[in-house]
């Protein structure tokens, strides 16, 4: 039977700290919890933070291993996500969050996806997302120096939804509610189909990257390219943007049979926007 995520963030947090206390560390846990420097949303002193994470990591691994029913280090497929992880409060998170270091704050609301996939090569979450198990904040963490190490995640997403009705999506910084990289794999809607037709008209028969303007969603300049194969997507986009951080870049990946000679891949890179909700249905 496929493992299911059957917990919410608050419950996991309570169990984790309960285990620490039961292990004879109640006094130190209480001291840390009451330390003004370690309050929610504050920055702990280095020594206190190191102690907190040394204590939390082992129980965290044990809890997730027990609840998931599958060993850490293996890929996880979870159809359920913690209740409310991306509900209306997400809009506040998106507007107010300055970014959370999920490796140091795994129980933060912005780190639910990281916590869900902790210690695994990748996870398929909610039936529509690929998430790495190591802490990766998002597109701002990717550049030409490390992009190749993330290309496998896009290939996994393609393996989950690789037909000509699918689109793979990543959002840039300031256009997400979670501070853990995640790739959506979805079927596109009517507006997505219209964008795809424009893309096909722009890139089919062309070599290299061509300018492409979405014309909506507050997007800046964009560029698109057709490939005869499924490429290392993050590597290709990082090179197209000069090798620096992809913080402001969102990516969509499409499969098409309209360019002739079989199925080709179209990669669209947009800037300073998310087109996720325009081109696909939740």
Number of C-alpha atoms within 10 A of each C-alpha: 4 10 14 18 19 13 16 15 20 13 9 17 17 10 14 23 20 15 18 17 15 10 9 10 14 15 10 14 18 12 12 18 15 11 13 13 16 17 12 11 10 9 12 17 12 10 8 16 17 13 13 18 15 11 17 18 16 12 17 23 16 13 17 22 16 12 14 20 15 16 15 19 14 14 17 26 21 20 15 14 20 16 11 12 18 17 9 9 11 18 14 10 18 18 12 11 16 10 18 18 15 23 18 15 17 24 18 20 21 26 24 22 27 29 25 25 28 26 22 18 16 22 25 22 22 16 15 18 23 26 27 25 24 18 23 20 23 21 24 16 17 23 21 20 13 15 23 17 13 17 16 16 23 24 18 19 23 21 11 18 19 21 15 16 16 22 29 27 24 25 26 21 25 20 18 22 23 27 27 27 27 29 22 25 26 23 20 24 17 12 13 21 17 13 15 22 13 14 24 20 12 16 22 17 11 13 10 12 17 15 13 19 17 18 10 11 13 12 17 16 14 20 22 24 24 28 17 13 12 19 16 17 23 25 20 17 25 22 14 16 15 11 17 15 18 25 19 19 25 25 27 23 24 24 24 21 13 14 18 11 8 10 17 19 21 26 25 27 25 23 21 19 19 26 21 23 13 15 21 21 12 8
